[in-house]
Amino acid sequence: MAGGANAILVGGRRGERATPGTPRRLPVDLLLAAVAAVFTVAQLVLVHPSMGLGWDETVYVSQVTTHHPAAFFSAPRSRGVPLLVAPVASWSASTELLRVYLAVLSGVGLYLALRAWRGLFPSHVLATAGAFFATLWVTLFYGPQAMPNYWVAVGALICVGCFLRVLRGEAGRRALWGVAAGALLMALMRPTDAVWVAVPLLLLVLARRHWMLLVALAGGLAAGGLEWVIEAYAWYGGLGERLSRASEIQGGLGWNFAVDDQMRSLGGRGLCRPCTGAMPNPLVTLWWVVLPLLAALGVAVAVRARRTATALVPFACSVTSALPYLFMIGYAAPRFLQPAYALLAVPVADALWHLVRNGRGRWRPVLAPLVALALAGHLAAQTAVLMGAVNRNVDSRQDWTRVADELHRLGVRPPCLVTGHESIPIGYYTGCSSGETSGNNGNTTAAEIVDTASRIPVAAITGPGGTAPGYARDWTPHRITDLSVRVAPPG
């Protein structure tokens, strides 16, 4: 009976103590579910469900749909996203339905990811961590999209949270299965990212000689990456060849300082390649500079409270997950750092609560309103960036629709082939196959294109300032928006 009333569990969870006379808090599951529900609704409200599919999305979705030819699947990609969207995309061409499905699924994923941390932090810290991650513009923007990075972040949170619970001797086999499931999800979505996230976990488990934990972690990574490895030997001549080709497509992995590129992308740029131009407004980038400082404070708070691992392990995993995208590639996309943001959100939330409340649980009269004001400004900035990104992407994807409509008017209808500038998304929107003779998505030759033109409609698209390919110079030229389109004569 030691501890008496101070040992009362709130919501039936450990680590949630209430002092005598204080009101009972919401059960942790209900609180986390509320955060996930608001996240889902925010996606549906702020990100237009009717927003067309982006370039990468057309590649992933086309792998499982029956109403569009499969686009070329390059070496860095993995089959996790096609599996994720298959329950809807395999039978429906509705973008709105796919967006709603992914928004709901991403909310469920966030809930499960936060739930994996029960008992490691109080419920208000976990809810704050979830809210912080969920309100980043990049999380809201990509949550309802058919892209892998958000799901790597979810898998990372599940894997690391369950890993820490196993180290603490909690939850037994359930937590081991959670480690395996989180590792599997990461590797299924992006095998190389999964390995970078798992490096600190592998080192720690080897140091602790916790062999069951090692089996769960390594087994999950292996199961998730198995298809990618098999595909490497079937199509690329081996794992080394696929990794080499993936590195080549990403500009050659090596020393590349991309920190400034990532900062430029924070203004709402989906892909910053090449990453030129001015930096966004400092109000947009300030949170990114403060984030590691708050996370370091969260680690210091945990060390002082003698629960070092609960903050240091996610911090370490966030660092290793971010390393290749900050220092090893020569371009940037904000979605690349989603796993790092998700993992940092936990110590950041702990630090925020430390700033606003003292050791006795009382509000700090000066810091509490300052932190609240800073968070309100951060939320406003994130919302503004999100709306700008959504509007730009809606416009660009409507352009692809207009081009597809004009191609249909010119007689380019399925079965057909589109080649040249932006052939993958334009081909998808037109219902055609896509082909490239060179570059990262090279999958055909000029001779094969000419041969195809003798059987089905073929359109060669040239971007602004470009020159039509030699095989298409005698084809009938047309102008669609700012594009030059040449349609092969009927065979």
URWOCOR-V493804 format. One record per residue. N is the residue number from 1. PHI is phi in radians with two decimals (999 if undefined). D_FIRST is the distance of its C-alpha to the first C-alpha in Angstrom with 1 decimal. Layout:
BEGIN
n->N phi->PHI d_first->D_FIRST
n->N phi->PHI d_first->D_FIRST
END
This chain:
BEGIN
n->1 phi->999 d_first->0.0
n->2 phi->-1.06 d_first->3.8
n->3 phi->1.69 d_first->6.3
n->4 phi->0.80 d_first->5.7
n->5 phi->-1.12 d_first->9.1
n->6 phi->-1.23 d_first->10.4
n->7 phi->-1.72 d_first->8.9
n->8 phi->-1.10 d_first->10.8
n->9 phi->-1.56 d_first->13.4
n->10 phi->-1.65 d_first->16.9
n->11 phi->1.19 d_first->19.4
n->12 phi->1.32 d_first->17.1
n->13 phi->-2.01 d_first->17.7
n->14 phi->-1.28 d_first->15.9
n->15 phi->1.42 d_first->16.7
n->16 phi->-2.03 d_first->17.0
n->17 phi->-1.61 d_first->14.6
n->18 phi->-2.04 d_first->15.5
n->19 phi->-1.52 d_first->15.5
n->20 phi->-0.98 d_first->15.4
n->21 phi->1.55 d_first->18.9
n->22 phi->-1.58 d_first->20.1
n->23 phi->-1.18 d_first->21.7
n->24 phi->-1.23 d_first->20.3
n->25 phi->-1.43 d_first->22.2
n->26 phi->-1.11 d_first->24.4
n->27 phi->-0.99 d_first->23.0
n->28 phi->-1.04 d_first->24.1
n->29 phi->-1.07 d_first->26.5
n->30 phi->-1.17 d_first->28.3
n->31 phi->-1.14 d_first->28.6
n->32 phi->-1.17 d_first->30.1
n->33 phi->-1.11 d_first->32.3
n->34 phi->-1.13 d_first->33.6
n->35 phi->-1.07 d_first->34.6
n->36 phi->-1.13 d_first->36.4
n->37 phi->-1.15 d_first->38.1
n->38 phi->-1.10 d_first->39.4
n->39 phi->-1.04 d_first->40.6
n->40 phi->-1.09 d_first->42.5
n->41 phi->-1.10 d_first->44.1
n->42 phi->-1.07 d_first->45.1
n->43 phi->-1.08 d_first->46.9
n->44 phi->-1.20 d_first->48.9
n->45 phi->-1.47 d_first->49.8
n->46 phi->-1.61 d_first->50.7
n->47 phi->-1.91 d_first->52.1
n->48 phi->-1.00 d_first->55.0
n->49 phi->-1.03 d_first->54.5
n->50 phi->-1.46 d_first->58.2
n->51 phi->-1.04 d_first->58.4
n->52 phi->-1.07 d_first->60.4
n->53 phi->-1.27 d_first->59.2
n->54 phi->-1.41 d_first->59.4
n->55 phi->-0.94 d_first->61.3
n->56 phi->-1.12 d_first->58.5
n->57 phi->-1.08 d_first->57.2
n->58 phi->-1.10 d_first->60.6
n->59 phi->-1.15 d_first->60.5
n->60 phi->-1.16 d_first->57.1
n->61 phi->-1.16 d_first->57.8
n->62 phi->-1.14 d_first->61.3
n->63 phi->-1.22 d_first->60.0
n->64 phi->-2.13 d_first->58.6
n->65 phi->-1.46 d_first->60.8
n->66 phi->-1.73 d_first->63.8
n->67 phi->-1.88 d_first->65.7
n->68 phi->-2.48 d_first->66.0
n->69 phi->-1.11 d_first->67.2
n->70 phi->-1.21 d_first->64.7
n->71 phi->-1.37 d_first->65.0
n->72 phi->-1.05 d_first->65.2
n->73 phi->-1.91 d_first->61.8
n->74 phi->-1.35 d_first->61.8
n->75 phi->-1.00 d_first->60.2
n->76 phi->-1.23 d_first->57.0
n->77 phi->-1.33 d_first->56.0
n->78 phi->-2.29 d_first->53.7
n->79 phi->-1.55 d_first->53.4
n->80 phi->-1.11 d_first->49.9
n->81 phi->-1.15 d_first->51.0
n->82 phi->-0.97 d_first->53.7
n->83 phi->-1.14 d_first->51.1
n->84 phi->-1.13 d_first->48.9
n->85 phi->-1.58 d_first->51.7
n->86 phi->-0.96 d_first->53.4
n->87 phi->-0.99 d_first->51.7
n->88 phi->-1.92 d_first->53.7
n->89 phi->-1.17 d_first->56.5
n->90 phi->-1.24 d_first->57.8
n->91 phi->-2.29 d_first->59.1
n->92 phi->-2.24 d_first->59.2
n->93 phi->-1.67 d_first->61.1
n->94 phi->-1.32 d_first->59.3
n->95 phi->-1.17 d_first->57.8
n->96 phi->-1.06 d_first->56.0
n->97 phi->-1.11 d_first->54.2
n->98 phi->-1.12 d_first->53.3
n->99 phi->-1.11 d_first->51.9
n->100 phi->-1.10 d_first->49.7
n->101 phi->-1.02 d_first->48.5
n->102 phi->-1.22 d_first->47.6
n->103 phi->-1.12 d_first->45.9
n->104 phi->-1.14 d_first->43.7
n->105 phi->-1.12 d_first->43.0
n->106 phi->-1.19 d_first->42.2
n->107 phi->-1.14 d_first->39.7
n->108 phi->-1.10 d_first->38.0
n->109 phi->-1.07 d_first->38.2
n->110 phi->-1.10 d_first->36.5
n->111 phi->-1.05 d_first->33.6
n->112 phi->-1.12 d_first->33.1
n->113 phi->-1.14 d_first->33.4
n->114 phi->-1.21 d_first->30.8
n->115 phi->-1.11 d_first->28.4
n->116 phi->-1.12 d_first->28.7
n->117 phi->-1.74 d_first->26.8
n->118 phi->-0.99 d_first->23.6
n->119 phi->1.54 d_first->20.5
n->120 phi->-1.53 d_first->22.8
n->121 phi->-2.44 d_first->23.3
n->122 phi->-1.06 d_first->22.1
n->123 phi->-1.06 d_first->24.1
n->124 phi->-1.17 d_first->26.3
n->125 phi->-1.22 d_first->27.4
n->126 phi->-1.12 d_first->28.3
n->127 phi->-1.11 d_first->30.1
n->128 phi->-1.15 d_first->32.0
n->129 phi->-1.05 d_first->32.9
n->130 phi->-1.11 d_first->34.3
n->131 phi->-1.15 d_first->36.1
n->132 phi->-1.10 d_first->37.7
n->133 phi->-1.13 d_first->39.0
n->134 phi->-1.22 d_first->40.1
n->135 phi->-1.69 d_first->42.1
n->136 phi->-1.16 d_first->44.2
n->137 phi->-1.04 d_first->47.7
n->138 phi->-1.20 d_first->48.0
n->139 phi->-1.25 d_first->45.0
n->140 phi->-1.13 d_first->46.2
n->141 phi->-1.22 d_first->49.8
n->142 phi->-1.65 d_first->49.1
n->143 phi->-0.96 d_first->46.3
n->144 phi->-1.59 d_first->48.8
n->145 phi->-1.88 d_first->51.3
n->146 phi->-1.46 d_first->52.1
n->147 phi->-2.35 d_first->51.2
n->148 phi->-1.53 d_first->48.9
n->149 phi->-1.16 d_first->47.1
n->150 phi->-1.04 d_first->44.5
n->151 phi->-1.33 d_first->43.5
n->152 phi->-1.12 d_first->43.3
n->153 phi->-1.08 d_first->40.9
n->154 phi->-1.08 d_first->38.7
n->155 phi->-1.07 d_first->38.8
n->156 phi->-1.12 d_first->37.9
n->157 phi->-1.10 d_first->34.8
n->158 phi->-1.11 d_first->33.7
n->159 phi->-1.10 d_first->34.6
n->160 phi->-1.20 d_first->33.0
n->161 phi->-1.07 d_first->29.7
n->162 phi->-1.18 d_first->29.3
n->163 phi->-1.01 d_first->30.4
n->164 phi->-1.16 d_first->27.7
n->165 phi->-1.17 d_first->25.0
n->166 phi->-1.15 d_first->26.6
n->167 phi->-1.05 d_first->26.5
n->168 phi->-1.47 d_first->22.8
n->169 phi->1.36 d_first->22.4
n->170 phi->-1.85 d_first->21.6
n->171 phi->1.20 d_first->23.3
n->172 phi->0.94 d_first->25.4
n->173 phi->-1.15 d_first->28.9
n->174 phi->-1.05 d_first->28.7
n->175 phi->-1.21 d_first->28.4
n->176 phi->-1.07 d_first->31.3
n->177 phi->-1.11 d_first->33.4
n->178 phi->-1.13 d_first->32.6
n->179 phi->-1.02 d_first->34.0
n->180 phi->-1.10 d_first->37.0
n->181 phi->-1.14 d_first->37.6
n->182 phi->-1.11 d_first->37.4
n->183 phi->-1.12 d_first->39.8
n->184 phi->-1.08 d_first->42.1
n->185 phi->-1.07 d_first->42.3
n->186 phi->-1.05 d_first->43.2
n->187 phi->-1.20 d_first->45.8
n->188 phi->-1.17 d_first->47.3
n->189 phi->-1.46 d_first->47.9
n->190 phi->-2.63 d_first->49.1
n->191 phi->-1.00 d_first->48.8
n->192 phi->-1.18 d_first->49.7
n->193 phi->-1.09 d_first->47.1
n->194 phi->-1.06 d_first->44.4
n->195 phi->-1.14 d_first->45.4
n->196 phi->-1.09 d_first->45.2
n->197 phi->-1.10 d_first->41.7
n->198 phi->-1.43 d_first->40.5
n->199 phi->-0.94 d_first->42.0
n->200 phi->-1.08 d_first->38.9
n->201 phi->-1.15 d_first->36.7
n->202 phi->-1.11 d_first->39.2
n->203 phi->-1.11 d_first->39.4
n->204 phi->-1.18 d_first->35.6
n->205 phi->-1.22 d_first->35.2
n->206 phi->-1.21 d_first->38.1
n->207 phi->-1.15 d_first->36.6
n->208 phi->-1.44 d_first->33.3
n->209 phi->0.97 d_first->35.2
n->210 phi->-1.67 d_first->33.1
n->211 phi->-1.23 d_first->35.8
n->212 phi->-1.14 d_first->34.2
n->213 phi->-1.18 d_first->33.6
n->214 phi->-1.11 d_first->37.2
n->215 phi->-1.09 d_first->38.5
n->216 phi->-1.11 d_first->36.7
n->217 phi->-1.20 d_first->38.0
n->218 phi->-1.16 d_first->41.5
n->219 phi->-1.11 d_first->41.8
n->220 phi->-1.11 d_first->41.1
n->221 phi->-1.09 d_first->43.6
n->222 phi->-1.15 d_first->46.1
n->223 phi->-1.12 d_first->45.9
n->224 phi->-1.21 d_first->46.2
n->225 phi->-1.64 d_first->49.1
n->226 phi->-1.04 d_first->50.9
n->227 phi->-1.07 d_first->53.3
n->228 phi->-1.09 d_first->54.1
n->229 phi->-1.21 d_first->55.0
n->230 phi->-1.04 d_first->57.1
n->231 phi->-1.10 d_first->58.9
n->232 phi->-1.08 d_first->59.6
n->233 phi->-1.33 d_first->61.5
n->234 phi->-1.34 d_first->63.2
n->235 phi->-2.04 d_first->64.5
n->236 phi->-2.02 d_first->64.3
n->237 phi->1.50 d_first->65.3
n->238 phi->2.32 d_first->61.9
n->239 phi->-1.14 d_first->58.6
n->240 phi->-1.07 d_first->60.2
n->241 phi->-1.15 d_first->62.9
n->242 phi->-1.18 d_first->60.6
n->243 phi->-1.09 d_first->58.5
n->244 phi->-1.15 d_first->61.8
n->245 phi->-1.16 d_first->63.0
n->246 phi->-1.09 d_first->59.8
n->247 phi->-1.11 d_first->60.0
n->248 phi->-1.10 d_first->63.6
n->249 phi->-1.13 d_first->62.8
n->250 phi->-1.51 d_first->60.2
n->251 phi->1.58 d_first->62.9
n->252 phi->1.53 d_first->62.2
n->253 phi->-1.25 d_first->58.8
n->254 phi->2.99 d_first->58.9
n->255 phi->-1.25 d_first->58.5
n->256 phi->-2.49 d_first->58.8
n->257 phi->-1.37 d_first->57.2
n->258 phi->-2.01 d_first->56.1
n->259 phi->-1.06 d_first->53.6
n->260 phi->-1.17 d_first->56.3
n->261 phi->-1.12 d_first->57.1
n->262 phi->-1.10 d_first->53.6
n->263 phi->-1.15 d_first->53.7
n->264 phi->-1.12 d_first->56.9
n->265 phi->-1.31 d_first->55.5
n->266 phi->-1.16 d_first->52.7
n->267 phi->-1.38 d_first->55.3
n->268 phi->1.99 d_first->55.2
n->269 phi->-1.44 d_first->57.4
n->270 phi->-1.20 d_first->56.4
n->271 phi->-2.45 d_first->58.4
n->272 phi->-1.97 d_first->59.7
n->273 phi->-2.62 d_first->62.4
n->274 phi->-1.27 d_first->64.3
n->275 phi->-1.74 d_first->62.0
n->276 phi->-2.11 d_first->64.4
n->277 phi->1.75 d_first->64.7
n->278 phi->-1.33 d_first->62.9
n->279 phi->-1.21 d_first->59.2
n->280 phi->-1.12 d_first->57.4
n->281 phi->-0.93 d_first->56.7
n->282 phi->-0.94 d_first->54.1
n->283 phi->-1.14 d_first->51.9
n->284 phi->-1.46 d_first->51.7
n->285 phi->-1.73 d_first->50.9
n->286 phi->-1.00 d_first->48.7
n->287 phi->-1.05 d_first->45.4
n->288 phi->-1.20 d_first->46.5
n->289 phi->-1.32 d_first->46.9
n->290 phi->-1.33 d_first->43.6
n->291 phi->-0.92 d_first->41.6
n->292 phi->-1.15 d_first->41.3
n->293 phi->-1.20 d_first->40.6
n->294 phi->-1.13 d_first->37.7
n->295 phi->-1.11 d_first->36.4
n->296 phi->-1.12 d_first->36.8
n->297 phi->-1.11 d_first->34.8
n->298 phi->-1.05 d_first->32.1
n->299 phi->-1.13 d_first->32.1
n->300 phi->-1.10 d_first->32.0
n->301 phi->-1.07 d_first->28.9
n->302 phi->-1.16 d_first->27.2
n->303 phi->-1.09 d_first->28.3
n->304 phi->-1.12 d_first->27.0
n->305 phi->-1.53 d_first->23.6
n->306 phi->1.07 d_first->23.7
n->307 phi->-2.38 d_first->24.1
n->308 phi->-0.96 d_first->27.8
n->309 phi->-1.06 d_first->28.6
n->310 phi->-1.11 d_first->27.4
n->311 phi->-1.86 d_first->30.2
n->312 phi->-1.24 d_first->32.7
n->313 phi->-1.15 d_first->33.2
n->314 phi->-1.09 d_first->34.3
n->315 phi->-1.09 d_first->36.3
n->316 phi->-1.11 d_first->38.1
n->317 phi->-1.16 d_first->38.8
n->318 phi->-1.16 d_first->40.2
n->319 phi->-1.13 d_first->42.5
n->320 phi->-1.17 d_first->43.9
n->321 phi->-1.20 d_first->44.3
n->322 phi->-1.49 d_first->46.3
n->323 phi->-0.89 d_first->48.4
n->324 phi->-1.10 d_first->51.2
n->325 phi->-1.54 d_first->51.7
n->326 phi->-1.74 d_first->51.8
n->327 phi->-2.37 d_first->53.9
n->328 phi->-2.28 d_first->55.5
n->329 phi->-2.23 d_first->57.4
n->330 phi->-1.67 d_first->60.1
n->331 phi->-2.65 d_first->59.0
n->332 phi->-2.57 d_first->56.0
n->333 phi->-2.56 d_first->54.3
n->334 phi->-1.05 d_first->51.1
n->335 phi->-1.18 d_first->49.6
n->336 phi->-1.03 d_first->49.5
n->337 phi->-1.66 d_first->46.6
n->338 phi->-1.01 d_first->44.3
n->339 phi->-1.04 d_first->42.0
n->340 phi->-1.13 d_first->41.7
n->341 phi->-1.09 d_first->41.0
n->342 phi->-1.10 d_first->38.3
n->343 phi->-1.25 d_first->36.5
n->344 phi->-1.21 d_first->37.0
n->345 phi->-1.03 d_first->35.6
n->346 phi->-1.21 d_first->32.0
n->347 phi->-1.13 d_first->32.1
n->348 phi->-1.10 d_first->34.4
n->349 phi->-1.09 d_first->32.0
n->350 phi->-1.09 d_first->29.3
n->351 phi->-1.16 d_first->31.9
n->352 phi->-1.09 d_first->33.0
n->353 phi->-1.19 d_first->29.6
n->354 phi->-1.14 d_first->29.3
n->355 phi->-1.25 d_first->32.7
n->356 phi->-1.66 d_first->32.0
n->357 phi->-2.32 d_first->28.5
n->358 phi->-1.50 d_first->27.4
n->359 phi->-1.09 d_first->24.2
n->360 phi->-1.64 d_first->22.7
n->361 phi->1.46 d_first->23.6
n->362 phi->-1.66 d_first->26.7
n->363 phi->-1.19 d_first->30.1
n->364 phi->-1.41 d_first->32.7
n->365 phi->-1.12 d_first->35.7
n->366 phi->-1.73 d_first->38.4
n->367 phi->-1.20 d_first->37.1
n->368 phi->-1.02 d_first->35.4
n->369 phi->-1.18 d_first->38.8
n->370 phi->-1.14 d_first->40.7
n->371 phi->-1.13 d_first->38.6
n->372 phi->-1.06 d_first->38.8
n->373 phi->-1.16 d_first->42.6
n->374 phi->-1.11 d_first->42.9
n->375 phi->-1.16 d_first->41.1
n->376 phi->-1.11 d_first->43.3
n->377 phi->-1.12 d_first->46.3
n->378 phi->-1.07 d_first->45.2
n->379 phi->-1.12 d_first->44.7
n->380 phi->-1.11 d_first->48.1
n->381 phi->-1.13 d_first->49.8
n->382 phi->-1.10 d_first->48.2
n->383 phi->-1.15 d_first->49.4
n->384 phi->-1.12 d_first->52.9
n->385 phi->-1.12 d_first->53.1
n->386 phi->-1.02 d_first->51.9
n->387 phi->-1.12 d_first->54.5
n->388 phi->-1.12 d_first->57.2
n->389 phi->-1.12 d_first->56.3
n->390 phi->-1.09 d_first->56.3
n->391 phi->-1.07 d_first->59.6
n->392 phi->-1.12 d_first->61.3
n->393 phi->-1.28 d_first->60.1
n->394 phi->-1.05 d_first->61.2
n->395 phi->-1.12 d_first->64.6
n->396 phi->-1.15 d_first->65.0
n->397 phi->-1.35 d_first->64.0
n->398 phi->-1.21 d_first->66.4
n->399 phi->-1.06 d_first->69.1
n->400 phi->-1.09 d_first->68.5
n->401 phi->-1.11 d_first->68.9
n->402 phi->-1.12 d_first->72.2
n->403 phi->-1.10 d_first->73.5
n->404 phi->-1.08 d_first->72.6
n->405 phi->-1.09 d_first->74.4
n->406 phi->-1.19 d_first->77.5
n->407 phi->-1.09 d_first->77.5
n->408 phi->-1.05 d_first->77.4
n->409 phi->-1.12 d_first->80.4
n->410 phi->-1.46 d_first->82.2
n->411 phi->1.69 d_first->81.7
n->412 phi->-1.53 d_first->78.8
n->413 phi->-2.26 d_first->76.8
n->414 phi->-1.04 d_first->74.8
n->415 phi->-1.34 d_first->75.6
n->416 phi->-2.73 d_first->76.3
n->417 phi->-2.41 d_first->75.4
n->418 phi->-2.06 d_first->74.6
n->419 phi->-2.35 d_first->74.9
n->420 phi->1.74 d_first->74.8
n->421 phi->-1.04 d_first->72.9
n->422 phi->0.90 d_first->69.4
n->423 phi->-1.15 d_first->70.6
n->424 phi->-1.18 d_first->67.1
n->425 phi->-1.20 d_first->65.8
n->426 phi->-1.13 d_first->69.3
n->427 phi->-1.07 d_first->69.8
n->428 phi->-1.10 d_first->66.6
n->429 phi->-1.13 d_first->67.5
n->430 phi->-1.46 d_first->71.0
n->431 phi->1.52 d_first->69.9
n->432 phi->-1.82 d_first->71.7
n->433 phi->-1.25 d_first->71.0
n->434 phi->-2.18 d_first->70.8
n->435 phi->-2.52 d_first->72.5
n->436 phi->-2.29 d_first->72.8
n->437 phi->-1.60 d_first->75.3
n->438 phi->-2.75 d_first->73.4
n->439 phi->1.47 d_first->70.3
n->440 phi->-1.12 d_first->66.6
n->441 phi->-1.94 d_first->67.2
n->442 phi->-1.08 d_first->70.6
n->443 phi->-2.50 d_first->71.0
n->444 phi->-2.70 d_first->74.7
n->445 phi->-2.22 d_first->78.2
n->446 phi->-1.06 d_first->81.1
n->447 phi->-1.10 d_first->83.1
n->448 phi->-1.16 d_first->80.4
n->449 phi->-1.15 d_first->80.1
n->450 phi->-1.08 d_first->83.9
n->451 phi->-1.12 d_first->83.9
n->452 phi->-1.11 d_first->81.1
n->453 phi->-1.14 d_first->83.2
n->454 phi->-1.40 d_first->85.9
n->455 phi->-2.07 d_first->83.7
n->456 phi->-2.40 d_first->81.2
n->457 phi->-1.10 d_first->81.0
n->458 phi->-2.32 d_first->79.9
n->459 phi->-2.16 d_first->79.1
n->460 phi->-1.86 d_first->79.0
n->461 phi->-1.89 d_first->77.2
n->462 phi->-2.07 d_first->77.9
n->463 phi->-1.32 d_first->75.8
n->464 phi->-0.96 d_first->77.3
n->465 phi->1.40 d_first->79.7
n->466 phi->-1.51 d_first->79.5
n->467 phi->-2.05 d_first->82.4
n->468 phi->-1.09 d_first->82.7
n->469 phi->-1.10 d_first->82.5
n->470 phi->-0.99 d_first->85.9
n->471 phi->-1.20 d_first->85.6
n->472 phi->-1.92 d_first->85.1
n->473 phi->-1.18 d_first->87.8
n->474 phi->-1.63 d_first->90.2
n->475 phi->-1.37 d_first->87.7
n->476 phi->-1.15 d_first->88.0
n->477 phi->-1.52 d_first->86.2
n->478 phi->-2.49 d_first->84.2
n->479 phi->-2.06 d_first->82.1
n->480 phi->-2.21 d_first->78.6
n->481 phi->0.89 d_first->76.8
n->482 phi->-1.78 d_first->77.2
n->483 phi->-1.84 d_first->77.4
n->484 phi->-1.73 d_first->80.6
n->485 phi->-2.10 d_first->80.5
n->486 phi->-2.03 d_first->83.1
n->487 phi->-1.85 d_first->83.3
n->488 phi->-1.13 d_first->85.1
n->489 phi->-1.13 d_first->88.2
n->490 phi->-0.99 d_first->87.9
n->491 phi->-1.21 d_first->88.5
END
